[in-house]
């Protein structure tokens, strides 16, 4: 399945949840990431239940670091 | 997950390294990286990571995640106090020459911040009667950058019409900031009624035991930062999206003001949150019973509790808080002397400057929280010299009633 992650098109497994995407993409410190899916911030408890679809736009945001 | 569950489990899965089920206290100033490049990438925002506890801390991050869930927001920044939360939010939005419109009956510390401290930086604040939403519309002008209200004005006990005031703010394309300290997300989620930013003094009901000072800022995700009158935040929204305001705070205002919580205090807030749903229910039940008891006592001149059906704000309490009037009430015995005598006579209740504790607390607002304001200004803020404020605790109601009854008897005996 193709989707856009931080502005770049990537290939990932089909029917991934957001939590699974973070693992598959080896995202460091997933507890620190905020996920914007198609322009809307996802609530953290929705990471496990939100299933990604073809061409979804996913932005991983780190607003904790202070260096933005 | 439902709110009662989120209060216990929200924002934290068992610690990955130890399996600890309680959020560990990361009592550290800083965080080491193996290479110079790794730390440089974190500073640059290219990689996630903690830098310095003044900016972020894992214990505090768990508290922020839980509060985000409970307020149905998109993100949170925990602060060293409620005042640090309000100062960070407001200083993140206003510049010299800008204006604030706020409800008149709010916490004295907040009024002082707006009028005295921010007044020194050429920021003007107009206070308006929270009971009349149209006054907010009349007070807003082109210089106004935000409207600030409390869910229940402390200690005026007025309950503003949050949806009507939100509409006024949004018509002017400015955010509505709502202080949800005295109601907590368990009585109302201000987002539901149009709030853009929610602030808390977590030292109160959230902590619940008078053990730590803290505050929090939650962005509800309702305000479009890419389209507001805040140029620097607008520019950030290209990169940070909906999180533009919190990024603006975390990477500038909050970072520079230095109002971060101690990790130990964040832990104490997390502990408090776990029991908050049950405590709030009991606070409300005991406060309503206390208000009814005081109302029925002929020696008491007046009682102000928004959860009483004859309160001017009862309709808003029903509409916004599902009928729960909160844990605070005020009452009067006729004059300042009697107010002092009552406070001196209580045995169970504590005379101190705090609210939301498991213990019943009393205070004379005029001579304490509002002492820096003239009696005339106090009247405008709804403070009278005979007012006693009670933060009704979660003890057995009969013990609270007996304590108040004996204190009223003692007070009125002196008068004869």
Boltz contact constraints between the chains, C-beta under 6 A:
constraints:
  - contact:
      token1: [A, 28]
      token2: [B, 48]
      max_distance: 6.0
  - contact:
      token1: [A, 29]
      token2: [B, 48]
      max_distance: 6.0
  - contact:
      token1: [A, 32]
      token2: [B, 48]
      max_distance: 6.0
  - contact:
      token1: [A, 36]
      token2: [B, 241]
      max_distance: 6.0
  - contact:
      token1: [A, 41]
      token2: [B, 74]
      max_distance: 6.0
  - contact:
      token1: [A, 41]
      token2: [B, 221]
      max_distance: 6.0
  - contact:
      token1: [A, 41]
      token2: [B, 242]
      max_distance: 6.0
  - contact:
      token1: [A, 44]
      token2: [B, 65]
      max_distance: 6.0
  - contact:
      token1: [A, 45]
      token2: [B, 1]
      max_distance: 6.0
  - contact:
      token1: [A, 61]
      token2: [B, 243]
      max_distance: 6.0
  - contact:
      token1: [A, 62]
      token2: [B, 48]
      max_distance: 6.0
  - contact:
      token1: [A, 63]
      token2: [B, 243]
      max_distance: 6.0
  - contact:
      token1: [A, 63]
      token2: [B, 246]
      max_distance: 6.0
  - contact:
      token1: [A, 63]
      token2: [B, 247]
      max_distance: 6.0
  - contact:
      token1: [A, 63]
      token2: [B, 250]
      max_distance: 6.0
  - contact:
      token1: [A, 64]
      token2: [B, 56]
      max_distance: 6.0
  - contact:
      token1: [A, 65]
      token2: [B, 42]
      max_distance: 6.0
  - contact:
      token1: [A, 65]
      token2: [B, 45]
      max_distance: 6.0
  - contact:
      token1: [A, 66]
      token2: [B, 51]
      max_distance: 6.0
  - contact:
      token1: [A, 66]
      token2: [B, 55]
      max_distance: 6.0
  - contact:
      token1: [A, 66]
      token2: [B, 250]
      max_distance: 6.0
  - contact:
      token1: [A, 66]
      token2: [B, 251]
      max_distance: 6.0
  - contact:
      token1: [A, 66]
      token2: [B, 255]
      max_distance: 6.0
  - contact:
      token1: [A, 67]
      token2: [B, 43]
      max_distance: 6.0
  - contact:
      token1: [A, 67]
      token2: [B, 44]
      max_distance: 6.0
  - contact:
      token1: [A, 67]
      token2: [B, 45]
      max_distance: 6.0
  - contact:
      token1: [A, 68]
      token2: [B, 45]
      max_distance: 6.0
  - contact:
      token1: [A, 68]
      token2: [B, 247]
      max_distance: 6.0
  - contact:
      token1: [A, 68]
      token2: [B, 251]
      max_distance: 6.0
